[in-house]
Amino acid sequence: ESKAAQLGFTPYEILIVASMIEREAAVPEDRAKISRVILNRIAVSRFNPEEPFLLQIDASVYYGRDQTGGDPNLDFSQLRQIDTPWNTYTRPGLPATPIANPGRASIRAALNPAPNPAPGDPICQDLPDPSECFYFFYVLADEDGSHAFAATFEQHEATLARSAGVEFGG
């Protein structure tokens, strides 16, 4: 409870964050960074509620589809436009409820997010002020389920372009 409060969340909100980490992270090393991305996006939204930074967590969209009896054959580009209480593409903030039963590792990651990258990190080098470098984006990058992380949308788009056409199992 005290760690959740230090982060500015209730214990229930931390379980929601942990549930998203549980569904998004395929490799253990990514959990704390995914946590950091989620918490950074929420922080931006809290600071600027008129222009929230949507979480855009794919797993929560799929959960919403399953909870509302949505069409499992819909293309994801269509699915993410359907508003449900779990659609983090259409609604700011956390989804309505946890989307999975998070394991201990995901709860730990939610309570102990990775630090943001240091100014010397390659993703910070092209920023106007490398000391203000934050993880804001991630995308599935490897067949093993690893993610690539980025500080800017431009970096994120470049990662998407590099991984376009790559076939991932599962």
N, C-alpha and C positions, 0 to 999 in steps of 0.2 A: 504494500500500500504506500509506504513512504517513497519508494523509488518511482512508482507511478506518479505520485504527487510532484516529485522533483522534476519530472518530465512534463508536467502540466496536464496529466491525464488521470482519469479514474481507473481503478483496477479493471473494470469491465471494458473500458476503451482499450486498455493494453491487451486484453484478450482478443478484441476485434483485430487489432494490429497484428498480434501473434498469429491469428487464424489466417490472415492474408499472407504472412511470411510462410506459414506452413504449406500453403498451396502454391506459392510462387517459387520458392527456393528448392531446387533439385540437388544442389551440392551444398554441404554445410558451410563452406567458406563465404557463400553469398548472403546468408541470413542477416548478419549484422549490417551489411551494406544496404540490403533491401529495406531493413528497418530504418536506416538513416534517410533513405530516399522518401519513405512514407512520412517520417516525422518532419523532414525539411519542407515537404509540400504542405503539410498541415500548418506548419509555422508560418509559411508565406500567406496561406489563406486566412489565418487568424489575424495576421498583421494587416492584411488588405482584403477584408471580406467582400468588397465591391467587385474585386477581380480574383476570385479564388483560383488556386492552382489545383485542378482536379487530380485526384489520385490515379485514375486510369489504370486500375488493377484488373487485368483480364480475368483472373480467377473469380473475382467478385461478380463480374458480369455473367459468367457461366453458372455460378451459384444462383443468381437471380433468375436465370432462365429455368433452372431445374426446380426452383421453389414455386415458380408461377406456371409451370407446365408449358413453357415455351417450346417452339419448334427446334429440336436438336439438329436439324439439317440446315438451319439458317446460317448464312455466311457471317463471320464475325463482324464485318463492317456494318451489316444490317442489325445484328444482335446488339451491338453497343449503342444503338440509337433508341432501343426500347427502354423506356423508363421503368425501373423497378426500384424498390428500396435499397438494392444492393448494387445498382449501376453507378460505379464511380467515374464513368465517362459523362453522365448527365447530371449527377448530384455532387455537390461539394461535400467535403468532409468524409467521415468514416461511413461505411455501410451500416444498415440498420441493426445488424446482429453479427456475431462471428459467422464466418463462412465455412469453418471446419473446426474440428477439435484439435487445438494446437498442442504439439508436444513440448516437452521441457526445453529443447534447444530453441524453438521458435519463441517461447515465452522469454527465455533469457535474452534473445536477440532484441525483442521488443523493448525490454527493460534496459538493455545495454547496447544501444546502436553503435555502429562503427563511427569513429571520428570522421569528420569531413576530410577530404584530401589535403595534404600539406602543400604549401605554395610551390614546392619543387616537383610535385607530381606532374607527369606529362599532361594530364587533362586540365591543369591549371595554367600552364605556361603561356597560352595564347589569350588569356583573360586580361582585360585592362588593369585589374588589380589582383594578381595571383593570391594575395592573402585573403581574398574574399571568394574562395572556391568551395562550392557545395555540391554534394551529390544530389542531382535532381532527376536523372533518367537512368533506366536500365532496360536491357533487351536481351532475350535469349541469344547467345552467341555461338555456342558449341553444341555438338551432338551429345556431349556428356551432361548437358543441362546447365552449364555455366552461363553466367550473365556478363555482359559488358556494361560498364557504368560510365556516365558522362555528367559533365557540369553544365553544358549548354545544349540547346536544342540542335544546333548545327553539328556538334559532335555526335549527338544521338542519331541524327539523320545520316551522317557518314557511316556510322556503325550499321544502321539498317541497310544502307546501300551495299556495304561489304558482305552482309549476310544474306542479301536477296538471292534467291535461287538455291540456297543451301538447303538440302533435305535433312530434317531432323526426325529421328524416330519417335514413336510414341504418340 
